[in-house]
Structure formats: structure tokens, C-alpha cells
Amino acid sequence: DVHVVGISSQAAGHKTLAPKLIAALRAAGAEDILVICGGVIPAQDHKFLKDAGVAAIFGPGTNIPVAASDILRLIRERRA
């Protein structure tokens, strides 16, 4: 079973790709799967992505152990 899907767009497609992925997951009855985004995402796009259903955004320089801990916390919260 999949708990998380992580996406990263190098072509600034995050505002298109993330909402489409979330809509496809919902349509498939898989709204329990978390979607997280990584990469160079402008701060002004964060609210848009969160409102679209993105669970977390990790930018350049993200501390990997901290990000992993955040993702595990989000999984536990979603499964509770």
C-alpha cells in the first residue's frame, strides 16, 4: 500500500501537476495517499499548493532526516 507520493517538477509545473495528481487520487478512491512536493517552488505558490491538498513542501537545502520525520508524522496523522 502506498502512503505517500512525492513529486518534483523542474519545469515549474507544480501548480498544474500537483492538483491534477490529487484529483486523480481522489477519483480513484485513494485520497488517503499523501502528496508532497519538492524542488524549487516559489514561496508565493505554497498556499496554492496547500489549498489544493499538498501535505508538505520541501525546498532546496531541506534537512533530509527532518523531512523524513515530518513525513512519518503526516502519515501517522492521516492514518489516525
C-alpha positions in Angstrom: 0.0 0.0 0.0 1.3 3.5 -0.9 1.3 6.1 1.9 3.0 9.0 0.1 3.7 10.2 -3.4 6.4 12.8 -3.8 6.6 14.9 -6.9 9.2 17.4 -8.1 8.9 19.5 -11.2 11.9 21.1 -12.7 9.8 22.8 -15.3 7.6 24.9 -12.9 4.7 22.6 -13.5 3.9 22.2 -9.8 0.7 24.4 -10.0 -0.6 22.1 -12.7 0.8 18.7 -11.8 0.1 18.6 -8.1 -3.7 19.5 -8.3 -4.1 17.0 -11.2 -2.4 14.2 -9.2 -4.5 14.9 -6.2 -7.7 15.0 -8.3 -6.7 11.6 -9.9 -6.0 10.1 -6.5 -9.4 11.2 -5.2 -11.2 9.9 -8.3 -9.5 6.6 -7.7 -10.7 6.5 -4.1 -7.1 7.0 -2.9 -7.4 10.3 -1.1 -5.6 8.7 1.9 -2.4 8.9 -0.1 -0.4 12.0 0.9 1.1 14.1 -1.8 4.3 16.1 -1.1 6.2 18.4 -3.3 9.9 19.1 -3.5 12.2 21.3 -5.6 12.4 25.0 -6.3 8.8 26.1 -5.5 8.3 29.9 -5.1 7.0 30.8 -1.6 4.0 32.6 -3.2 2.9 29.2 -4.6 2.9 27.4 -1.3 -0.6 28.4 -0.2 -2.0 27.5 -3.6 -0.5 24.0 -3.3 -1.6 23.5 0.3 -5.1 24.6 -0.6 -5.0 22.1 -3.5 -4.2 19.3 -1.0 -0.4 19.1 -0.9 0.6 17.8 2.5 4.1 19.2 2.6 6.6 21.2 0.6 10.3 20.7 0.8 12.6 23.1 -0.9 16.3 23.1 -1.6 18.5 22.6 1.4 15.9 20.6 3.3 17.4 18.6 6.0 16.6 15.0 5.0 16.2 13.5 8.5 13.9 16.4 9.5 11.9 15.9 6.3 11.6 12.2 6.8 10.4 12.8 10.4 7.8 15.3 9.1 6.6 12.8 6.5 6.3 10.0 9.1 4.3 12.4 11.3 2.0 13.3 8.5 1.4 9.6 7.7 0.6 8.8 11.4 -1.8 11.8 11.5 -3.5 10.7 8.3 -3.9 7.1 9.5 -5.2 8.1 12.9 
